[in-house]
Amino acid sequence: MILQVLFPRQSLLERQVLHWIHRVPDLVNLKAEVIHGDPLSLTFSKTEFESCLGGKDPELLPEVRIQSVDNQQWIPEKEVWQFYPWSSTPREKGKIRVLISRDALKEFLIECFRLSLYRIKYAQTGSRVLLEFEQCPRYLQLLAAEKWQAEVFQAHSRNLFTPVDYDHPVAKHFASSEFDTHLGFQKVEVFRNLKLEDLLEKVKFGSNSREVDASLHDSNLEVQIEVSLQKDTRYEKPQSYIWFYEESERERLESWVASIHSQQRKSFQILRLQLPWKGYFLMKKTGSKPVSPPQATKSFYSIYPGEEVFCPVGLKPFPFLPEEEFEKVFERGYGQRMLLWDEGDSLIRLDLKNSGFEELEKLVNYVLSDYSEQIRSFQSMIFFDDPKVELYDWEAAQKPSDNELNDPVEEAEIKFEDVPKQEQPLSAVLKEEMVAQEAPSAETTDQMDYQAIVDRLNELRNQYMLERNFSSRDFLMEMAYLEARLENHRESLACAELLLFFHPDSREELLSKVSLFDSFCKLRGVDTVAIRNQIQPDNSGFRESDIEAMGIFLICQFTRLKQPQKEFFRSHFLRKLEESYGRIQLSRLVLILVHLSKLNAEFEFLFHKVKDHVLSRLFESGLVVSVDLPAFILDHDFLQEADFSSVENFYQTLLPKVANESTEGVKNRIPFFLIFAIGHAQNQNTTAASACLQEARRLVSLTKDPIHEALYEAYSELAQSLMSQEGSSLGSREKPRLEKLNELNQASKYKVNNLLERSTIFGGRDLGGATHHLYSEWAGLGERTDYELVQLIPREFERVLNERPGSKERQSFNRKRAFLAFLQVLPRLGEAFCFQIIDQIWREFPLLTSIEHRAAVLGKMLSIAYLFENREYCQTFYSEFLKLVDEVESSRVRVLNELLVPVVDYFAQYVDKQECLFTLEKMQQKLEGDYDSGRVMVLMARVFDQLQESEPSRDLVNRAVQIYIHHQSSDRKARLEFFQAMLHDLKPCTFDLKQYLGSLLIQNFEKVNDHLSMNEHCSVSKVLMLEFLISVGKVDEEMSPELKNFLMDFEFSWRKSFFQSLESLTPGEGYE
Amino acid sequence: MNESEDINQSLRNVREFARNLRSLFVGRERQVEMMMVSAIAQEPLLFVGPPGTGKSELITQFRSLIKLPDEEYFEYTLTKFTEPGEILGPLDLNKMKQGEFFRKTEGKLPQAKLAFLDEVFKANSAILNTLLSILNERKFYQDGRPVAVPLKILFAATNNIPVQSELEALKDRFVFKVKVNPVPEELWDDLLLKGIGNDVSRYFKQSRFVQDVASLNDFLVLYKTLQNSFRAYLEEGEDPYFAQSEYLEFKRIIKHIKHEYELGVSDRKLIKIYKMLRARALFVRGGAVEREDFQILTHLGNDSEEVEFLEKTLPEILA
């Protein structure tokens, strides 16, 4: 056999020959014949060439072509490769091709899906299918080859594929082919005009409810794969999102609900079902980190993170489809919540509409039985929290059921109301599902209608997704109508209410299409006639739960109202509304209010109150996000989408109602102009935005309120940046740099931050971390792990020391704040580390310029020294303590307070009694008759009490109470705080001393009551006092008439305004 | 009792032992199973995990539940300053005077049948070589002459696996490295209950179980069974406890691991893996290897990252 090597050029031939000779010296003796022609060729005998080159030189030049000639006859070029052995060389990962028989395709594809491989291209080649993978794990390659005898190739170069990890000396020769070539061990295959297509696109998954088939479109290929749930073998088990409890487990669930904090309850929603299992679904809200619920019969996790498709824990859909495919297969609507589980061999799905779930917290009824019982259930909240924070933060029991409060039962209980609406949507859904699934071909008229409506709804949704204009009149009108046809009353009402709000002129047309009143009554399961009959001018005894239905009646029948009905709405209805507005959905309340305003309400102040509530809620969250709209609409930010002028117009319709412009009124108006400014800025309407900002500025200067100044600063900064295109979108902005914030006191800062945090504009809750950072960069320190803290504290310490703020005072302030934050967490990091840091703080201690700062830090350090019983540190810090006490001047008694608070409980224990008495005596000399002195007196009384010195302790308590009663100060807030602190600080004292305080309070009861009745925010203090009196046994049968009155008043205030006062902290109202 | 009854009894004992051990912990089922399998196969096992995850507790509870004289158990926490004498026993001074270099090995690693070495990778090079020969060849040099060590079961623990090359050999001896992660939050209630329970029973020296449910001998019986079955394999050329289809799958998975994760599987390792698979099959069902047994391959990682990566990704293949 003769081999012929072709060279395109003479120079190449020479170079190659030299190269060969260099590599293989035997070639010198080779008999080769150069044949001149076009192209040039070098001819060898096969044996010679093989013995010299075979397998030794895989690097044949790419430009060289080899042909073989057998007895002067050309043999096919592609067989040349057979003369040379393959070499095993591991190759970088590349495209993989699998040639597999059609029979094995189904099984192979199941394996691919199992390994989450979906990006597969395919082409048919005769009886086999060619599959191409961008990446294919080795396991699958081996499996294909070994189990199904498939040929597996790996990309070698552009068009060439060779067996995985094998190379051939002449591979490059084939690589130059313009067609795809598979160079295999047995044969070479060339694919001309190979067109690879996406396999998944060709696969159409069927979706009847119980099983899902997959079949390739191609008539020649048919693969059917059933989607099922299989054991989840993943290493990290996914977190549960939904837990199911059977009806019989209700008691266990209730006691768990009762045991958790109301804030924790807010992280859950609950749904009661009759089918398929009778019981409760408890759902964790996305993004929340709630407590673990009790052990459940079943629990479900979200298959696709962030999507509401759930599957039982321990199982996993198989094959695990990519999300888009899954959506297609199961035809899941936007925001539709779906549960999958298996029963026997089949896969079952259950659609849970959003409306089905109720807020867990809303279902909890706080019930008043007797005072002590009631208070006990709240005491941990009220008594031990920082009273300042509590007033803003504590929304735990905002929504009590007044019915229940009016009708006390034995003990506090939690009720899961058997709300009919919970069952209705689900049964409707199930019904729909069943109709749709069981008789897909039954073309009854109803069925057609149903299908048409669903299609149209989908169309509208798609249209919405494109145009993003939900406030369009036609869109809302049609949605309201179609949702009503499907008996989705909740969604229908939401759309209708928005329509009425944005387009009041469409009222008549809407009412002709959708019967709002009937829809609402169906939704709530109330009787329309009964509601109508109650609307009588002399009826004041109707139930609060009927308020909303009556409101809807008002909206629907407004133009047809009879005089007696008008009277009813002006008086009794408004009064009842004032009590329960907090529980009514905002959009509904807005509409009721607009209509009421046209009736000239009898009690204007009540109207104002409700109006203020509405305005503040609008400010906080915007109308759209408060409405129960289909979820796909709510995906978008209110401000970016809303028709802004509608909101402004609405505001203007309510504004003239404010007759006398009180400070409160002005304060309430400020946020609106700020929010309008943002809206206009978003639309690049510079003139309008500036006008709004100017108006806001004017109002701010009228009120001189620092909180509003800070808010103004934040909003105007945002508006400016929106207009200058810097801040591209709302809600994702970085925290505003609020210089004003540093000038505020802690409570105001808290309030500003709270408002910004809740604001849609500033990104809602996501901003939490950032706003915390705003007022205290150390806020989250306590939540870090010990390990993190050990790393973090030395680093941060260094950073704080190296900071160079403008003034020394500022530096001292920053350091104090940091030191206190560190000292707060240090004890849990172990004694050694703790004192290592304390040493460092002690070194910097003299540089704290203000005596207040030094006192706060020293008090804390001393308390830690006592905690660890470290004598040396105790002595050092105590002598510094004495020095500071000496330094304090009478005018700065607050310092003593700072010093004493952390160590008050250690003093009696660790300091010698005489020494202690001496020190207390020294402190006493500094005290005067103000509230600060009063607080120190209370603390000192506690120390005396521990030293069993009852006389001085009683004396100090008496003095403190006198200060509270008689001190003349205009600072009402300080007085209230002092009162709360007095009760709080004396809580750990002996019963004797507490009883003494109790008797003092009863003696001065009238004055205390006067003080606490001045402002409804004092309700917390009333509760405090009542609890105190109960704990010292001052509340019994022989109560004085005053005290009885107080208790009655307390109940009144509790029921009527306590929760509401907490809730109604609108932007305009202050703490004071 | 004949031999097969013996084997069955030992198997029952070991399973009961595993049940007892499992019930003391929360979320440690896999770890306990690996302990049993490696004890049967007499292969060393390494636990890797952050401090406070109960690695040592697993082993000390294993020891407290097994019937074993104290002198046959050795436990030590290694540091970089640990001297050979602390592990191997002090030098015999009398013999030294006579010019012989002997150690007094009573109560030390060379005489232990069950051993626990905490922080094993902190061993310094003086100890390292001795450890290697004890681990691999089960022998120990007294005055230059090899002496067999009776060590049957060795557990070790470490916070993480270092990357220093001088420790490669030691790492390779521990074919299976099992990660011990903190207990997930949803199991905290159970964790506290059991943790406090263990603490209380330790304080009051109470045992919640029949303590001597299994002895070291039970593990030895099973090891012997394993060896006998291998003999059949050698004689017949085909392993009756490893069906052809499973054997092919096993090779596929090992090749996959080798290529996809670029993980070194040395020849020694391959043999030990085979042995461990057979041991698991024996422990779990007293019979042939099934696909489910391949789960133990998730613990083949060589360093901390590989251990974690394999445990996360391999189950997908093994599903």
Interface residues (C-beta under 8 A of the other chain):
Chain A: P90 R114 L115 S116 P137 R138 Y139 L142 L143 E146 Q230 K231 T233 R234 Y235 E236 K237 Q239 S240 S292
Chain B: P184 E185 E186 W188 D189 L248 K251 R252 I253 K255 H256 H259 E260 T298 E311 K312 P315 E316 I317 L318 A319
